[in-house]
């Protein structure tokens, strides 16, 4: 039997609705920033012969933007399923570390909710969830649902829209939309600056990612940066700095 705190934090309660709203408002900037890329993804899917429904279904089932772009870029006729699977696996290896980190904060969720939270985890959702905990607030089901549902539905809808109108939209990079994600993540990262080992962790991750990028082509720099960051955080103890 769950405690009363869990009951009041359920998405349908007044407290839960407020937390759902807070989560949705928190991730709204990232959701808006993702729209041009969802449209571009839909346009690429249409180029490969997918309908709007199929493009939306791909986003609903996969829900991993970078992997979806890699899969479409690697798509040939006939498709080389093994090569596509390997490429997307490499790109998504960082999710192993992200999932392990997120699980620490959602152990109080019921099992079904934990599984749903992991299934709906994306870079942006994970980052905002971590920022919530770093601010000293408890990560609840309702707040996490607010983060994930808005971003998830928006990604699906705009991917489908992109399959219809994608060719009418110019490359979002030309308008600087690609930097919107970078700016958002810089802001989120700075929210962890009070933690011990912050500078060491950031420096190690950046150095490893840059060095790997200069030596090996492809997404391996992402994996190297994640491994170095995790190692540095572990070595420095991961303790929060005292105010």
N, C-alpha and C positions, 0 to 999 in steps of 0.2 A: 504494500500500500504506500503511495507516495505521500510526502508531507504536504502541509497546507501551502508552503511557499511554492512548491511545484505547481499546485493547483491554480494559485493566483497568477502564475507566470504562463499558464497555458494560453495559446494564441487567441482563444475565444473569450477570455476574461477581460475585464476593463484594464487591468494592469498589463495583460498580454497584448491587448490591442495597442496600448500606448507604446510598448516596447517594439511591437511590429512596425509601428509608424516610425519610431526612432531609427530602427535598422534600415528601413526603406529610405528615409531622408539622408542617412549617413552615406549610403552607397549611391545615391542619386547622381552625383558628379561623375563617378566612374561609369555608371549606366549610360549617361548621355554621351560620354567620351567614346563608348564602345559602339554606338550606333553606326557611324560611318564605316567601321570595319565589318560589322555584321552585314551591311549593305554590300560592301565589296566582296565579302565571302559569298553572299547569295549570287552576285554576278558571276563569280568564278564557277560556282556550282552550275549555273545555267549554261556556261560555256562548255561544261563537261556533259551536258545533256540532261541534267536534273531539272525536274519541275519545281515550282514554288513549294508544293507540298513536300516533295522529297528533300529539298534543301532545308526546310523547317524541321522535318523529321530528323535529319542528320544532326542539326544543332540540339534537338531535344534528346537524342540518344547519346550523342558523344559529349556535347557541352564542354569543349576544350578548344578554344579558338586557334591557338598555335598549331595543335595537332590537325585540326580541320584544314587549315591553310596548307600544311605540309602534305596531307593526304591528297588534296586536290592538285597541288603542284606536281605530285608524283604519279598522278593518275594517267594511265595510258590505256589504249585499247589493243588487246585485252589488258585489263588491269593486273599489275604484278602485286598480288595481295601480300605476299611475304615481305617484299621490299617496303610497301606502304606500312605494314604492321611494325616492322623494325624501326622505321623512321619515326613513327608516332610514339613508339615505346621510349626511344631515346629522348625525345622532346618532353615526354611526361614523367621522366624518372624523378624530377624534382617533387612530384606529388607524393612520393613515398615519405620524404622528409616533412612536407607540409601536413600530411595526414597524421604522422606521429606527433607533430606539434599540436595540431588541433585536438587530437584525442585527449590530451591532458586537460583540456578545458570543457569537454562535453561528456565526461564520464558520468555525470549525474543525469544525462539524458536517458530515457528508455532506449532499449536496444534498437527498436525500429527507427527512432528519431536519430540515433547515432549513425545508422546506416544511411539514412536519407541525407543527413548533414554531410557525410563524406561523399555521397554521390553527387551532391550539388556544389561541392567545393570547387572553386576556381581561384586563380591568383588573387583577384580583387576581393572576393568574399573572404578568403583566408586572411588577407592582410587586414581587412576591417575587423574581423573577429579577433585577431591578435591585438589590434590597437584597442579594442574594447577592454580586453583583459588587462593590457598594459596601463590603462587609465584607472585601474582599480575597481572596475565594475564587473559584475558577474555576467558571464555569457549565458543567456537563457534561450530556450527553444524559440520563444516568440521573437526575440531580437535577431537570432540567426535566421529565422524564417523571413523576417523583413529584409535582411541582407540578400538572401539567396533567391527568393521568389521573384522579386522585382527584376533582378539582373538576369535570371534564367528566362523568364517570359519575354523580356525585351530582346534578348539575344535570338530567341526562336522567331519572334514576330518579324524583326528587322532582317533576319536572314532570308525569310520567305519573301519579304518585300523586295529585298535586293535581287532575288532571282527574277523579279518582274521588271524592276526599274534600274538594276545595277549598271547597265550600260550608259545610263543618262547621268551617272555620278562620276565625277573625275576622281583620280587617285587621291584619297584623303591625305596622303603624305605631302602632297603638293601644297596643302593648306595648313600644314603643321599639326594635324590632328594626332599624328603619331607621338608628338611630344606631350600631349595631354595625359596619356598614361604615365609617362615618365615623371611628369610634375606631380601627379597624384601619388605615385609610389614614393617619391622623394619626401613628400609631406608625411606619409604614413611612417616611413623609416625614421624620420626625425622625432616621431612620437616615442621612440624607444631610446632616445639619446641619454636618458637618466640611468639606464641600466649599465652595470659594470661590464667592461669589455666591449662596449658599443663600437668604439673607434677601431679596436683590433679586429673585431668581427667584420665590419664593413671593409676595412683595408684588405684583409685576407681574401674575402670573397671577390672584391673587385680585381685584385692582383691576379688571382687564379683564373678568373673569367677572361681577363684581358690576355694573359699569357697563352691560354688555351686557344683563344680566338685567333691569335697571331700564328699559331702553329698548325692547328687542325680546323678544317672547314666544317661547317654544319653546327648543330645545336650542342656540341659537347662542351662549349664554354659555359652553358647554363648549368650542366651537371657539375662541372668543375667548381664553379662559383658556389653552388649549393653545398657541395661537400666541404669546401674550404670554410665556408661560413659556419656550418654545423660544427666542424672541428674546432674552429676558433672559439665559438660560443661555449663549447664543452670545456675547452682548456682554461678559459677564463672563469669558469664556475657558474656562469649564467645567473649570477645573483643580481638583484636589483639594487641600485645605489640608494643609500639612505638620503633623505632630503636634508 
